[in-house]
Amino acid sequence: MIKNKFNMRAKVWLYPAQHAAWHFITLPKKQSGEITKRFGLLKRGWGSLPVVVTMGDTSWRTSIFPDKKQGAYLLPLKAEVRKKEKIKAGDMVLFSLEVRV
């Protein structure tokens, strides 16, 4: 059976936009490489992969997106999750990510 769940620690960062600010997490390169190797053929539009993320007491379905500049995947972080878990830009967070296969 292929391992599809990954535990990670990464920093939340802010991408400023004109009308709103977007919060992201860049997945570590090691895990990003493993995800690409195991699940790259399942990618959808813009190279995205469907995932379930658990951070603290909060779980949600979303997608991760490849960032070719960094050679890693980006995880968008919803405002609802940030509020529930009291997360802000610059915080280091622990989370698990499961690729939906």
KOLGU-4560 file (N, C-alpha, C; in nm, 3 decimals, padded with zeros to 5 digits):
<recs>
<n_xx: 00.084 n_yy: -00.119 n_zz: 00.000 ca_xx: 00.000 ca_yy: 00.000 ca_zz: 00.000 c_xx: 00.089 c_yy: 00.126 c_zz: 00.000 mol: A seq: 1 type: MET>
<n_xx: 00.050 n_yy: 00.225 n_zz: -00.076 ca_xx: 00.127 ca_yy: 00.348 ca_zz: -00.087 c_xx: 00.092 c_yy: 00.440 c_zz: 00.030 mol: A seq: 2 type: ILE>
<n_xx: 00.196 n_yy: 00.491 n_zz: 00.095 ca_xx: 00.177 ca_yy: 00.586 ca_zz: 00.205 c_xx: 00.122 c_yy: 00.716 c_zz: 00.147 mol: A seq: 3 type: LYS>
<n_xx: 00.007 n_yy: 00.760 n_zz: 00.198 ca_xx: -00.049 ca_yy: 00.885 ca_zz: 00.147 c_xx: -00.069 c_yy: 00.990 c_zz: 00.256 mol: A seq: 4 type: ASN>
<n_xx: -00.021 n_yy: 00.962 n_zz: 00.379 ca_xx: -00.034 ca_yy: 01.058 ca_zz: 00.489 c_xx: 00.105 c_yy: 01.103 c_zz: 00.533 mol: A seq: 5 type: LYS>
<n_xx: 00.119 n_yy: 01.234 n_zz: 00.549 ca_xx: 00.247 ca_yy: 01.294 ca_zz: 00.583 c_xx: 00.229 c_yy: 01.388 c_zz: 00.702 mol: A seq: 6 type: PHE>
<n_xx: 00.319 n_yy: 01.382 n_zz: 00.798 ca_xx: 00.321 ca_yy: 01.476 ca_zz: 00.911 c_xx: 00.431 c_yy: 01.578 c_zz: 00.885 mol: A seq: 7 type: ASN>
<n_xx: 00.398 n_yy: 01.705 n_zz: 00.905 ca_xx: 00.493 ca_yy: 01.811 ca_zz: 00.870 c_xx: 00.491 c_yy: 01.924 c_zz: 00.971 mol: A seq: 8 type: MET>
<n_xx: 00.596 n_yy: 02.005 n_zz: 00.961 ca_xx: 00.608 ca_yy: 02.129 ca_zz: 01.037 c_xx: 00.656 c_yy: 02.233 c_zz: 00.938 mol: A seq: 9 type: ARG>
<n_xx: 00.586 n_yy: 02.345 n_zz: 00.931 ca_xx: 00.624 ca_yy: 02.449 ca_zz: 00.836 c_xx: 00.573 c_yy: 02.585 c_zz: 00.882 mol: A seq: 10 type: ALA>
<n_xx: 00.624 n_yy: 02.689 n_zz: 00.818 ca_xx: 00.591 ca_yy: 02.827 ca_zz: 00.856 c_xx: 00.480 c_yy: 02.884 c_zz: 00.768 mol: A seq: 11 type: LYS>
<n_xx: 00.388 n_yy: 02.956 n_zz: 00.830 ca_xx: 00.280 ca_yy: 03.024 ca_zz: 00.758 c_xx: 00.336 c_yy: 03.156 c_zz: 00.705 mol: A seq: 12 type: VAL>
<n_xx: 00.305 n_yy: 03.186 n_zz: 00.579 ca_xx: 00.350 ca_yy: 03.312 ca_zz: 00.521 c_xx: 00.235 c_yy: 03.381 c_zz: 00.450 mol: A seq: 13 type: TRP>
<n_xx: 00.252 n_yy: 03.508 n_zz: 00.428 ca_xx: 00.147 ca_yy: 03.593 ca_zz: 00.375 c_xx: 00.182 c_yy: 03.640 c_zz: 00.234 mol: A seq: 14 type: LEU>
<n_xx: 00.086 n_yy: 03.623 n_zz: 00.143 ca_xx: 00.100 ca_yy: 03.677 ca_zz: 00.008 c_xx: 00.005 c_yy: 03.795 c_zz: -00.001 mol: A seq: 15 type: TYR>
<n_xx: 00.056 n_yy: 03.916 n_zz: -00.004 ca_xx: -00.033 ca_yy: 04.032 ca_zz: -00.007 c_xx: -00.095 c_yy: 04.050 c_zz: -00.145 mol: A seq: 16 type: PRO>
<n_xx: -00.222 n_yy: 04.080 n_zz: -00.144 ca_xx: -00.294 ca_yy: 04.108 ca_zz: -00.268 c_xx: -00.363 c_yy: 04.243 c_zz: -00.252 mol: A seq: 17 type: ALA>
<n_xx: -00.416 n_yy: 04.296 n_zz: -00.359 ca_xx: -00.475 ca_yy: 04.429 ca_zz: -00.355 c_xx: -00.594 c_yy: 04.438 c_zz: -00.260 mol: A seq: 18 type: GLN>
<n_xx: -00.683 n_yy: 04.339 n_zz: -00.263 ca_xx: -00.805 ca_yy: 04.347 ca_zz: -00.183 c_xx: -00.809 c_yy: 04.250 c_zz: -00.067 mol: A seq: 19 type: HIS>
<n_xx: -00.714 n_yy: 04.161 n_zz: -00.059 ca_xx: -00.712 ca_yy: 04.062 ca_zz: 00.050 c_xx: -00.571 c_yy: 04.007 c_zz: 00.063 mol: A seq: 20 type: ALA>
<n_xx: -00.544 n_yy: 03.947 n_zz: 00.176 ca_xx: -00.415 ca_yy: 03.882 ca_zz: 00.197 c_xx: -00.437 c_yy: 03.731 c_zz: 00.200 mol: A seq: 21 type: ALA>
<n_xx: -00.353 n_yy: 03.658 n_zz: 00.133 ca_xx: -00.365 ca_yy: 03.513 ca_zz: 00.127 c_xx: -00.255 c_yy: 03.452 c_zz: 00.214 mol: A seq: 22 type: TRP>
<n_xx: -00.292 n_yy: 03.356 n_zz: 00.296 ca_xx: -00.196 ca_yy: 03.286 ca_zz: 00.381 c_xx: -00.167 c_yy: 03.149 c_zz: 00.320 mol: A seq: 23 type: HIS>
<n_xx: -00.040 n_yy: 03.113 n_zz: 00.320 ca_xx: 00.003 ca_yy: 02.985 ca_zz: 00.263 c_xx: 00.104 c_yy: 02.918 c_zz: 00.355 mol: A seq: 24 type: PHE>
<n_xx: 00.121 n_yy: 02.790 n_zz: 00.331 ca_xx: 00.230 ca_yy: 02.713 ca_zz: 00.390 c_xx: 00.302 c_yy: 02.648 c_zz: 00.273 mol: A seq: 25 type: ILE>
<n_xx: 00.434 n_yy: 02.661 n_zz: 00.269 ca_xx: 00.513 ca_yy: 02.590 ca_zz: 00.170 c_xx: 00.553 c_yy: 02.457 c_zz: 00.233 mol: A seq: 26 type: THR>
<n_xx: 00.510 n_yy: 02.348 n_zz: 00.171 ca_xx: 00.544 ca_yy: 02.216 ca_zz: 00.224 c_xx: 00.695 c_yy: 02.195 c_zz: 00.213 mol: A seq: 27 type: LEU>
<n_xx: 00.754 n_yy: 02.124 n_zz: 00.309 ca_xx: 00.897 ca_yy: 02.095 ca_zz: 00.301 c_xx: 00.931 c_yy: 02.024 c_zz: 00.169 mol: A seq: 28 type: PRO>
<n_xx: 01.049 n_yy: 02.054 n_zz: 00.115 ca_xx: 01.089 ca_yy: 01.998 ca_zz: -00.014 c_xx: 01.094 c_yy: 01.845 c_zz: -00.012 mol: A seq: 29 type: LYS>
<n_xx: 01.139 n_yy: 01.788 n_zz: 00.098 ca_xx: 01.148 ca_yy: 01.642 ca_zz: 00.107 c_xx: 01.011 c_yy: 01.578 c_zz: 00.088 mol: A seq: 30 type: LYS>
<n_xx: 00.912 n_yy: 01.624 n_zz: 00.164 ca_xx: 00.777 ca_yy: 01.567 ca_zz: 00.152 c_xx: 00.714 c_yy: 01.603 c_zz: 00.018 mol: A seq: 31 type: GLN>
<n_xx: 00.742 n_yy: 01.723 n_zz: -00.033 ca_xx: 00.690 ca_yy: 01.761 ca_zz: -00.165 c_xx: 00.742 c_yy: 01.666 c_zz: -00.272 mol: A seq: 32 type: SER>
<n_xx: 00.870 n_yy: 01.631 n_zz: -00.264 ca_xx: 00.928 ca_yy: 01.536 ca_zz: -00.359 c_xx: 00.864 c_yy: 01.399 c_zz: -00.349 mol: A seq: 33 type: GLY>
<n_xx: 00.839 n_yy: 01.353 n_zz: -00.227 ca_xx: 00.774 ca_yy: 01.223 ca_zz: -00.208 c_xx: 00.632 c_yy: 01.225 c_zz: -00.264 mol: A seq: 34 type: GLU>
<n_xx: 00.560 n_yy: 01.334 n_zz: -00.241 ca_xx: 00.423 ca_yy: 01.346 ca_zz: -00.291 c_xx: 00.423 c_yy: 01.345 c_zz: -00.443 mol: A seq: 35 type: ILE>
<n_xx: 00.514 n_yy: 01.419 n_zz: -00.505 ca_xx: 00.522 ca_yy: 01.422 ca_zz: -00.652 c_xx: 00.554 c_yy: 01.283 c_zz: -00.707 mol: A seq: 36 type: THR>
<n_xx: 00.649 n_yy: 01.216 n_zz: -00.644 ca_xx: 00.690 ca_yy: 01.083 ca_zz: -00.690 c_xx: 00.574 c_yy: 00.983 c_zz: -00.682 mol: A seq: 37 type: LYS>
<n_xx: 00.501 n_yy: 00.987 n_zz: -00.572 ca_xx: 00.394 ca_yy: 00.889 ca_zz: -00.551 c_xx: 00.262 c_yy: 00.925 c_zz: -00.617 mol: A seq: 38 type: ARG>
<n_xx: 00.231 n_yy: 01.055 n_zz: -00.627 ca_xx: 00.097 ca_yy: 01.095 ca_zz: -00.669 c_xx: 00.094 c_yy: 01.194 c_zz: -00.785 mol: A seq: 39 type: PHE>
<n_xx: 00.210 n_yy: 01.224 n_zz: -00.844 ca_xx: 00.217 ca_yy: 01.321 ca_zz: -00.952 c_xx: 00.125 c_yy: 01.292 c_zz: -01.070 mol: A seq: 40 type: GLY>
<n_xx: 00.101 n_yy: 01.164 n_zz: -01.097 ca_xx: 00.014 ca_yy: 01.128 ca_zz: -01.210 c_xx: -00.133 c_yy: 01.156 c_zz: -01.182 mol: A seq: 41 type: LEU>
<n_xx: -00.168 n_yy: 01.185 n_zz: -01.057 ca_xx: -00.307 ca_yy: 01.213 ca_zz: -01.020 c_xx: -00.340 c_yy: 01.362 c_zz: -01.023 mol: A seq: 42 type: LEU>
<n_xx: -00.243 n_yy: 01.444 n_zz: -01.062 ca_xx: -00.263 ca_yy: 01.589 ca_zz: -01.056 c_xx: -00.380 c_yy: 01.634 c_zz: -01.142 mol: A seq: 43 type: LYS>
<n_xx: -00.440 n_yy: 01.743 n_zz: -01.098 ca_xx: -00.555 ca_yy: 01.804 ca_zz: -01.165 c_xx: -00.513 c_yy: 01.938 c_zz: -01.225 mol: A seq: 44 type: ARG>
<n_xx: -00.610 n_yy: 02.025 n_zz: -01.249 ca_xx: -00.582 ca_yy: 02.157 ca_zz: -01.305 c_xx: -00.477 c_yy: 02.232 c_zz: -01.225 mol: A seq: 45 type: GLY>
<n_xx: -00.388 n_yy: 02.302 n_zz: -01.294 ca_xx: -00.276 ca_yy: 02.377 ca_zz: -01.235 c_xx: -00.182 c_yy: 02.287 c_zz: -01.156 mol: A seq: 46 type: TRP>
<n_xx: -00.188 n_yy: 02.156 n_zz: -01.180 ca_xx: -00.101 ca_yy: 02.062 ca_zz: -01.112 c_xx: -00.142 c_yy: 02.031 c_zz: -00.969 mol: A seq: 47 type: GLY>
<n_xx: -00.266 n_yy: 02.068 n_zz: -00.934 ca_xx: -00.311 ca_yy: 02.050 ca_zz: -00.796 c_xx: -00.339 c_yy: 01.905 c_zz: -00.761 mol: A seq: 48 type: SER>
<n_xx: -00.329 n_yy: 01.876 n_zz: -00.631 ca_xx: -00.363 ca_yy: 01.744 ca_zz: -00.578 c_xx: -00.462 c_yy: 01.762 c_zz: -00.464 mol: A seq: 49 type: LEU>
<n_xx: -00.569 n_yy: 01.682 n_zz: -00.462 ca_xx: -00.667 ca_yy: 01.692 ca_zz: -00.353 c_xx: -00.612 c_yy: 01.631 c_zz: -00.225 mol: A seq: 50 type: PRO>
<n_xx: -00.632 n_yy: 01.700 n_zz: -00.112 ca_xx: -00.580 ca_yy: 01.654 ca_zz: 00.016 c_xx: -00.681 c_yy: 01.678 c_zz: 00.128 mol: A seq: 51 type: VAL>
<n_xx: -00.658 n_yy: 01.610 n_zz: 00.240 ca_xx: -00.726 ca_yy: 01.639 ca_zz: 00.366 c_xx: -00.617 c_yy: 01.682 c_zz: 00.463 mol: A seq: 52 type: VAL>
<n_xx: -00.635 n_yy: 01.796 n_zz: 00.525 ca_xx: -00.535 ca_yy: 01.850 ca_zz: 00.617 c_xx: -00.594 c_yy: 01.852 c_zz: 00.758 mol: A seq: 53 type: VAL>
<n_xx: -00.513 n_yy: 01.814 n_zz: 00.856 ca_xx: -00.551 ca_yy: 01.826 ca_zz: 00.996 c_xx: -00.447 c_yy: 01.911 c_zz: 01.066 mol: A seq: 54 type: THR>
<n_xx: -00.496 n_yy: 02.017 n_zz: 01.129 ca_xx: -00.410 ca_yy: 02.110 ca_zz: 01.201 c_xx: -00.477 c_yy: 02.135 c_zz: 01.336 mol: A seq: 55 type: MET>
<n_xx: -00.414 n_yy: 02.090 n_zz: 01.442 ca_xx: -00.477 ca_yy: 02.103 ca_zz: 01.573 c_xx: -00.605 c_yy: 02.020 c_zz: 01.577 mol: A seq: 56 type: GLY>
<n_xx: -00.716 n_yy: 02.085 n_zz: 01.612 ca_xx: -00.846 ca_yy: 02.017 ca_zz: 01.618 c_xx: -00.927 c_yy: 02.034 c_zz: 01.490 mol: A seq: 57 type: ASP>
<n_xx: -00.868 n_yy: 02.092 n_zz: 01.387 ca_xx: -00.940 ca_yy: 02.125 ca_zz: 01.265 c_xx: -00.893 c_yy: 02.040 c_zz: 01.147 mol: A seq: 58 type: THR>
<n_xx: -00.989 n_yy: 01.981 n_zz: 01.076 ca_xx: -00.960 ca_yy: 01.906 ca_zz: 00.953 c_xx: -01.044 c_yy: 01.965 c_zz: 00.841 mol: A seq: 59 type: SER>
<n_xx: -00.987 n_yy: 01.969 n_zz: 00.721 ca_xx: -01.062 ca_yy: 02.019 ca_zz: 00.606 c_xx: -01.005 c_yy: 01.962 c_zz: 00.478 mol: A seq: 60 type: TRP>
<n_xx: -01.090 n_yy: 01.964 n_zz: 00.373 ca_xx: -01.050 ca_yy: 01.922 ca_zz: 00.239 c_xx: -01.008 c_yy: 02.045 c_zz: 00.161 mol: A seq: 61 type: ARG>
<n_xx: -00.899 n_yy: 02.030 n_zz: 00.088 ca_xx: -00.849 ca_yy: 02.139 ca_zz: 00.005 c_xx: -00.760 c_yy: 02.078 c_zz: -00.103 mol: A seq: 62 type: THR>
<n_xx: -00.680 n_yy: 02.158 n_zz: -00.166 ca_xx: -00.583 ca_yy: 02.110 ca_zz: -00.264 c_xx: -00.449 c_yy: 02.176 c_zz: -00.238 mol: A seq: 63 type: SER>
<n_xx: -00.342 n_yy: 02.109 n_zz: -00.277 ca_xx: -00.209 ca_yy: 02.169 ca_zz: -00.275 c_xx: -00.170 c_yy: 02.197 c_zz: -00.419 mol: A seq: 64 type: ILE>
<n_xx: -00.086 n_yy: 02.298 n_zz: -00.438 ca_xx: -00.048 ca_yy: 02.344 ca_zz: -00.571 c_xx: 00.104 c_yy: 02.350 c_zz: -00.583 mol: A seq: 65 type: PHE>
<n_xx: 00.159 n_yy: 02.304 n_zz: -00.695 ca_xx: 00.305 ca_yy: 02.307 ca_zz: -00.710 c_xx: 00.356 c_yy: 02.449 c_zz: -00.731 mol: A seq: 66 type: PRO>
<n_xx: 00.469 n_yy: 02.479 n_zz: -00.671 ca_xx: 00.539 ca_yy: 02.605 ca_zz: -00.691 c_xx: 00.674 c_yy: 02.569 c_zz: -00.753 mol: A seq: 67 type: ASP>
<n_xx: 00.686 n_yy: 02.588 n_zz: -00.881 ca_xx: 00.808 ca_yy: 02.547 ca_zz: -00.952 c_xx: 00.931 c_yy: 02.625 c_zz: -00.905 mol: A seq: 68 type: LYS>
<n_xx: 00.913 n_yy: 02.751 n_zz: -00.866 ca_xx: 01.026 ca_yy: 02.831 ca_zz: -00.818 c_xx: 01.090 c_yy: 02.770 c_zz: -00.694 mol: A seq: 69 type: LYS>
<n_xx: 01.005 n_yy: 02.723 n_zz: -00.602 ca_xx: 01.055 ca_yy: 02.669 ca_zz: -00.476 c_xx: 01.074 c_yy: 02.517 c_zz: -00.480 mol: A seq: 70 type: GLN>
<n_xx: 01.021 n_yy: 02.453 n_zz: -00.584 ca_xx: 01.031 ca_yy: 02.308 ca_zz: -00.593 c_xx: 00.955 c_yy: 02.238 c_zz: -00.481 mol: A seq: 71 type: GLY>
<n_xx: 00.839 n_yy: 02.296 n_zz: -00.447 ca_xx: 00.759 ca_yy: 02.243 ca_zz: -00.337 c_xx: 00.612 c_yy: 02.272 c_zz: -00.364 mol: A seq: 72 type: ALA>
<n_xx: 00.527 n_yy: 02.212 n_zz: -00.284 ca_xx: 00.383 ca_yy: 02.239 ca_zz: -00.294 c_xx: 00.344 c_yy: 02.351 c_zz: -00.199 mol: A seq: 73 type: TYR>
<n_xx: 00.240 n_yy: 02.425 n_zz: -00.239 ca_xx: 00.183 ca_yy: 02.529 ca_zz: -00.154 c_xx: 00.048 c_yy: 02.483 c_zz: -00.102 mol: A seq: 74 type: LEU>
<n_xx: 00.024 n_yy: 02.508 n_zz: 00.025 ca_xx: -00.103 ca_yy: 02.477 ca_zz: 00.090 c_xx: -00.169 c_yy: 02.609 c_zz: 00.127 mol: A seq: 75 type: LEU>
<n_xx: -00.283 n_yy: 02.644 n_zz: 00.063 ca_xx: -00.354 ca_yy: 02.765 ca_zz: 00.103 c_xx: -00.419 c_yy: 02.741 c_zz: 00.240 mol: A seq: 76 type: PRO>
<n_xx: -00.416 n_yy: 02.842 n_zz: 00.324 ca_xx: -00.468 ca_yy: 02.829 ca_zz: 00.460 c_xx: -00.590 c_yy: 02.919 c_zz: 00.476 mol: A seq: 77 type: LEU>
<n_xx: -00.707 n_yy: 02.857 n_zz: 00.490 ca_xx: -00.834 ca_yy: 02.930 ca_zz: 00.499 c_xx: -00.841 c_yy: 03.017 c_zz: 00.624 mol: A seq: 78 type: LYS>
<n_xx: -00.911 n_yy: 03.130 n_zz: 00.612 ca_xx: -00.930 ca_yy: 03.220 ca_zz: 00.726 c_xx: -01.001 c_yy: 03.148 c_zz: 00.840 mol: A seq: 79 type: ALA>
<n_xx: -01.098 n_yy: 03.065 n_zz: 00.808 ca_xx: -01.174 ca_yy: 02.991 ca_zz: 00.909 c_xx: -01.080 c_yy: 02.904 c_zz: 00.994 mol: A seq: 80 type: GLU>
<n_xx: -00.987 n_yy: 02.837 n_zz: 00.930 ca_xx: -00.891 ca_yy: 02.752 ca_zz: 01.000 c_xx: -00.797 c_yy: 02.838 c_zz: 01.085 mol: A seq: 81 type: VAL>
<n_xx: -00.748 n_yy: 02.946 n_zz: 01.028 ca_xx: -00.657 ca_yy: 03.035 ca_zz: 01.102 c_xx: -00.723 c_yy: 03.088 c_zz: 01.228 mol: A seq: 82 type: ARG>
<n_xx: -00.850 n_yy: 03.124 n_zz: 01.218 ca_xx: -00.923 ca_yy: 03.177 ca_zz: 01.335 c_xx: -00.942 c_yy: 03.069 c_zz: 01.440 mol: A seq: 83 type: LYS>
<n_xx: -00.988 n_yy: 02.951 n_zz: 01.398 ca_xx: -01.012 ca_yy: 02.841 ca_zz: 01.493 c_xx: -00.885 c_yy: 02.801 c_zz: 01.566 mol: A seq: 84 type: LYS>
<n_xx: -00.774 n_yy: 02.796 n_zz: 01.493 ca_xx: -00.648 ca_yy: 02.748 ca_zz: 01.550 c_xx: -00.556 c_yy: 02.861 c_zz: 01.598 mol: A seq: 85 type: GLU>
<n_xx: -00.605 n_yy: 02.986 n_zz: 01.586 ca_xx: -00.528 ca_yy: 03.104 ca_zz: 01.631 c_xx: -00.389 c_yy: 03.109 c_zz: 01.565 mol: A seq: 86 type: LYS>
<n_xx: -00.391 n_yy: 03.102 n_zz: 01.433 ca_xx: -00.268 ca_yy: 03.100 ca_zz: 01.353 c_xx: -00.253 c_yy: 03.233 c_zz: 01.279 mol: A seq: 87 type: ILE>
<n_xx: -00.130 n_yy: 03.282 n_zz: 01.274 ca_xx: -00.103 ca_yy: 03.405 ca_zz: 01.198 c_xx: 00.025 c_yy: 03.387 c_zz: 01.116 mol: A seq: 88 type: LYS>
<n_xx: 00.047 n_yy: 03.477 n_zz: 01.023 ca_xx: 00.167 ca_yy: 03.473 ca_zz: 00.941 c_xx: 00.290 c_yy: 03.474 c_zz: 01.031 mol: A seq: 89 type: ALA>
<n_xx: 00.387 n_yy: 03.389 n_zz: 00.998 ca_xx: 00.510 ca_yy: 03.378 ca_zz: 01.075 c_xx: 00.510 c_yy: 03.263 c_zz: 01.174 mol: A seq: 90 type: GLY>
<n_xx: 00.392 n_yy: 03.208 n_zz: 01.203 ca_xx: 00.382 ca_yy: 03.096 ca_zz: 01.297 c_xx: 00.434 c_yy: 02.967 c_zz: 01.234 mol: A seq: 91 type: ASP>
<n_xx: 00.502 n_yy: 02.887 n_zz: 01.314 ca_xx: 00.539 ca_yy: 02.751 ca_zz: 01.274 c_xx: 00.424 c_yy: 02.661 c_zz: 01.319 mol: A seq: 92 type: MET>
<n_xx: 00.375 n_yy: 02.578 n_zz: 01.229 ca_xx: 00.261 ca_yy: 02.493 ca_zz: 01.261 c_xx: 00.292 c_yy: 02.346 c_zz: 01.232 mol: A seq: 93 type: VAL>
<n_xx: 00.233 n_yy: 02.260 n_zz: 01.311 ca_xx: 00.239 ca_yy: 02.116 ca_zz: 01.289 c_xx: 00.107 c_yy: 02.075 c_zz: 01.225 mol: A seq: 94 type: LEU>
<n_xx: 00.115 n_yy: 01.986 n_zz: 01.126 ca_xx: -00.008 ca_yy: 01.942 ca_zz: 01.060 c_xx: 00.016 c_yy: 01.809 c_zz: 00.991 mol: A seq: 95 type: PHE>
<n_xx: -00.094 n_yy: 01.741 n_zz: 00.963 ca_xx: -00.085 ca_yy: 01.620 ca_zz: 00.881 c_xx: -00.160 c_yy: 01.648 c_zz: 00.752 mol: A seq: 96 type: SER>
<n_xx: -00.112 n_yy: 01.587 n_zz: 00.646 ca_xx: -00.170 ca_yy: 01.605 ca_zz: 00.514 c_xx: -00.186 c_yy: 01.468 c_zz: 00.452 mol: A seq: 97 type: LEU>
<n_xx: -00.306 n_yy: 01.439 n_zz: 00.408 ca_xx: -00.335 ca_yy: 01.310 ca_zz: 00.344 c_xx: -00.379 c_yy: 01.334 c_zz: 00.201 mol: A seq: 98 type: GLU>
<n_xx: -00.307 n_yy: 01.277 n_zz: 00.105 ca_xx: -00.344 ca_yy: 01.290 ca_zz: -00.036 c_xx: -00.465 c_yy: 01.200 c_zz: -00.059 mol: A seq: 99 type: VAL>
<n_xx: -00.570 n_yy: 01.258 n_zz: -00.116 ca_xx: -00.693 ca_yy: 01.182 ca_zz: -00.141 c_xx: -00.676 c_yy: 01.103 c_zz: -00.271 mol: A seq: 100 type: ARG>
<n_xx: -00.674 n_yy: 00.972 n_zz: -00.257 ca_xx: -00.658 ca_yy: 00.885 ca_zz: -00.374 c_xx: -00.781 c_yy: 00.800 c_zz: -00.394 mol: A seq: 101 type: VAL>
</recs>
